């Protein structure tokens, strides 16, 4: 099946320039062009400026040729404003899954188009970007580090970098309160790269003090990981601080499996070939896609806190978790359980074959300036 998404960029501006009659003509012309080129497909207008094509039982070569042809001909109708993205799969997948992949690609394309058109972003997003950069510059955002412990040795073995916002009156604000708006505006990459830079700055300080410290993992959003040039930007920051790539692990959330698998596999493979680790975060929060365990070059799998909690109320959850740990061991993928709060949870996870734990049982997320001291004074969790 092939799915294509078509979007008229800045359709509101087009209507303002040519009137609603002009906008109607463009929509009608696009509709005719879609029916002509994607003959035999199911075609829909799904929003004021958006179209969707679903084509079942079509070969990859034919569908991609149709997509390229549409892009060429749409350019003659309205130069620079018609965006077309498409995905194709030979696997059995729900059409909505493919539509999600197309929407991800369209969002990235719209962000790039806005950047070129406005020298940054749309006016509203440009204001938000300016405020975001000012907040970063004045120290409004900061990185906290939550330690991870190895269940076999009982010692700290790594850390996850997490962003926090320091509000003048409200104190430290967690990401769920401010990240959704930033992500919606297409500016999440600035936060992701800020956390990377803060992590590298701290790790450089450790190395200069003669302490290697631990590998640090950090989150990249779906939009960030798929942006062209993100690997080069990541290398630019890590290499500027002279941080070995093996000490940095990029965490991608389980929901990233909604992204076009071909694109995702290419970029994650490129990261691993450059020495970085790839971790799959939040495994178990939704309908988990087992194929990502063997299809992507994942080195670490993080079991969501909901499964850790469910194991004590639902025996079936424990059976599933133990099976996942066993599969990961065979695949040479290390496992981390998040949200561990008690010794009882840690002991059971160890018996099940989990490699590492993270959560308040070890410690809460810590500011960078006290992370080293806390880790050096940490007592073996087995004691």
N, C-alpha and C positions, 0 to 999 in steps of 0.2 A: 504494500500500500504506500502511496505517496500523499503527503499533505503539504499544501502551500498556503502561505498567508500573504496577503497584499494589503498595503496601507498607504494612504495618501498623506504624506508628511505635511504638516501645517495646512490642513484643509480649510481651517477657519480663515487663515490668511488668504488662501486662494479665493474663497467666497467674497472676501472683502475687496480683493483686487478686481474680480471679474463678475461679481454679483452672483446671487443664488442661481440665476438661470445658467450662468457659465459653469457653476459647480454641478448643476444637474446634468449638463451636457457631458462633462467629464465623467461623471458616474455612469451615464448610459454608454459612453464610448468604452469605458473600462469593462463594463458588463459584457458588451458584445465581443470585445477582444478576449476576455476570459473564456466565453463559450466557444469561440472559434479555435483558440489554441489548445484548451484543455477539453477537447471534444470527447464525450463519453464519461466525463467526471461529474461528480455532484458539486455544484457551485452555489455559494451562498454569499449574500451581503449580510455581515454580522454586526456592523456598527455604522455610524455615519460615514466613516472613512475607511472601513475595513472589509475585506473579502476573504473567504476561506474556500479552498478547493480540497476535496477528498477524492482520490482516484484509487479504486481497488483493482487488483489484478493487473498492475501496470509494471513493466520492467523498469529497472533503475535507469538505464540509458535513455529510454523514451521519456520518462518523467523529467529527468534533468535537462534533456534537450528542450522540452516544453517550457521549463522554467527559464532557461537562458533565452529562448525565443521571446517569451513574454517580456522579460526585462529589456531586451533590445527594442521591441516595438512600443512598449509603454514609454520609453524615453522619448520617442518622437511625439507622443501625445502630450506629455507634460515633463519636460526635461528637469531632472534632478529631484522630482518630488514623489515618484512612485517607487515604493520599497517592496521588494518581493523576496521572501525567504522560503525555503522548502526543505523537507526531509523525506527520506524514503527508507523503508525497512522490509526485509524479507521475513522477519520474525512475526509471530502473532502478538500484536499489541492493541490495546484499546485505542480507538481513534482519538479520544481525549488526551491520551498520553502524547501522541504525536502532535496534537494541536498545542500542547504546552511547550513542546520543543520549538515549534515554529514561533510561538509568542516570545520565547526567550530570545531567539535570534532577531526578531523584529525590534524588541526593546533595545538590544545592543546597537542595531543599525540606526534606530531613531536617536539614541544618545550620541552616536558618532556624527550624524547629520546635524544635530543641534550644535555640536561643538564646532563644526566647520562654518555653520551659518552665522553663529553669534560670537565667534572667537572665544567661546567658552561653553555656554549653555543658553537655554531660553532665558529671557529676562528674569523670571521668577527664580529659576534654578541658579542663575548667575548670582543673584543676591544671596541665596542660601549658601552657595559655594564660598562667596566672600566672607560671610559670617562664620562658616565652618573653618576656613583657613585662619581667620583671626582667633577663633577659639583655640585652635591647635597651637598657634604662635604664642598666645598668652598662658598656655599651660592648662586650659580648660579640660582638655582630654588627657588622660593618663593611662598607662598600661599596668595592670595588676597581673600577678603570676601565681597560679595555683599548682602546688606540687603534686607529683604522681609518685607512688611507691611501688616497688617491685615486690610482689607477694612471696617470691621465692627467697629473696635475701632480706626482706624487711626494711630496705633502705630507700631513700629518695632516689629516683632515677630519671626524672624529667619534670617539665613544667608546661602548663598551657598559658599562653598570653591572652589576657582578656581586657577589653577596653572599658573604661569608666569615664563618667563626666563629673567634674568637680563643680558643683553649683555653689554660688556664693552664700545663699541662704539655706538651701535644702541639703547641702553636703554631697556625698557620693551618690550618683544616680546610675542605676544598672542599665545595660544596653537595651533591654526590652522597652524602656521608656523613651528612647530617642532614636534608635537605629531604624525602625520601620519608616519613619518620615525621610530619613537620609537615603535609604535604599529606594524608596518610591521616586525620589528626585533624580535617581541615577548617579548619586555621588558616593556610594558606599566604598568605592575603590580608594578614596582618600583616607577613610578610616582604616581599611585593611592595610594599606601601605604605611600608615602612621604606626600601627601596632608592630609591623615588621621592623620599621626603623628603630622604634623604642626597644624592641627585643635585641636587635643587633647592637645598639648602643650599650645596653646592660651587659651583654655577653662579651663585648670588647673590654669593658671595665673588668669583668671577671678574669679574662685572659691576661690583661696587663698586670693584674694583681697576683698572677701565678696560679689561679684557680680555674680549671677548665669548665667547671659547672656541669650543666646537664643540657641535653637536647631540648629545644623549645619548640612547641607546636603553636600554630596560630591559624585562625579561620580566614579563608577566602570565600567570598560570596559567589554565587553562580555567575553573576554578571562580571565580577572581577576575574575569575579564573578563565573566562572565555574571551576577555578583551584582547584584541591583537597587541602583541608586544609585552604582555604581562610577565612572561618569563625573563625577558631582557630587563625590565624594570626591577624585578625581584633580584636578579643577579647584580644589577647596578648598586642596589642598597647593600646587599650582603658583602659584595666585594669591596665596597668603599670602607666598610668597617673590618674587612679582612676576617670574616667569619666563615669557617669551613661549611660548605653546603650541607654536609652530613649532619650538622647540628640543628638544622632547620627542617621542620616537618609542616607541610601545608595540609590543613584540615578542610575537607569538603563535606558538606552535610549530605545525609542520605537522600534528601529531596533533589539533589543534583542529578540523580539518575533519570529525572524527567527531561534532562537536556539531551540533545542529539548525541547519541552514543559515539558516533564516528569522531565528532569534534572533541568530545570529552576524553576519549581514549588517546587521541593525538596529543593533546596538551598535557595530560597527566604523564604520559610516556616521556614527553620532552622534559618535564620536570625531573623525573626519576633518572633519566639519562644524564642530567646535569648534576646529579648527586643529592637532590632533595628527597625527603620522604613524603609519601602521600598517605594521609590518614582519612578514614571514613568515619564521620562523626554522627551522633544521634541514631545509630542503627537500632531499629525497633520502634521508632516513633510513629511510623506510618506503615503501609503495606510494604514490607521490606523486599527489595529486589535482590534475590540471591545471586543473580548473574553478575552483579558488580564485583563480587568476591573473586571470581575467576576471570573476569573480562578486563578489569582495570588493574594497574600495577600498584595495588594497595599494600602497604607495609604494616599498618596498624588499624584495627577495627575498634571503635569505641561503642560499647554497649550503653544504651540510654538508661538514665536513672529510673525510668518507669518500669523497666524489666527487673532491675535490682529490687525495687519495692514489691513488684508483683510476685517475685519468687517466694515471699513469705506468706502470701495469701492464696496463691494458686499453684499447686504442684506441677501443673502442665507448663507453667512459665519456666520453672526450674529445669524441666526436661528439655524444653526448647533452647534455653540458654546453654546448658551443658553440651547439647548437640552442636551449637554454633562454636563454642570453645574448641571442641574436638575437630570440627571441620577446619577452623582457622589454624590449628596446630599442624594439621596435615598439609595445609597450603602455605605454611611458614609465614603466617600473618600473626603478629602479636596482638593481644587483646587488652583493652582497658575498660574497666567498669566505672561509670560515672555515678556521682551522687551517693557514694558509700559513707554512711554516717555512724555505723557501729562495728564493734569487733566481731559480733556474730555474723554480720554481712560479709566482712572481710574473710573470716574463716571458711564460710560456705563457698565463697567465690574461689578461694584457694583450692579447696577440695574438688571443685568442678573443673579446674584447670585454667582459670583466668590468670593472665600474666601480671597485670598491673591494676591498681585502683587509684581513684581520684575522688575527693570529696572532703567533707568537714571532718571525717574521722582522721584524715591526715592533717589537713589544715584548710582554712579558708583562703581565698585569693589574697595575695599579699602585695603591697607596693614594692617596686623593684629595689628600693634602697634598703629594705630589711629582709629581702628574700634569702640572700646568701647567709646572713647570720642565723636565720631560722633553720635553714637546711643543715648548717654545720652543727647546730645544737640539737638536731632532731634525734630522738631516741628510737631505736629499732622497734617497728610496730609489732614484732613478735614478742616483745617484752611487755 
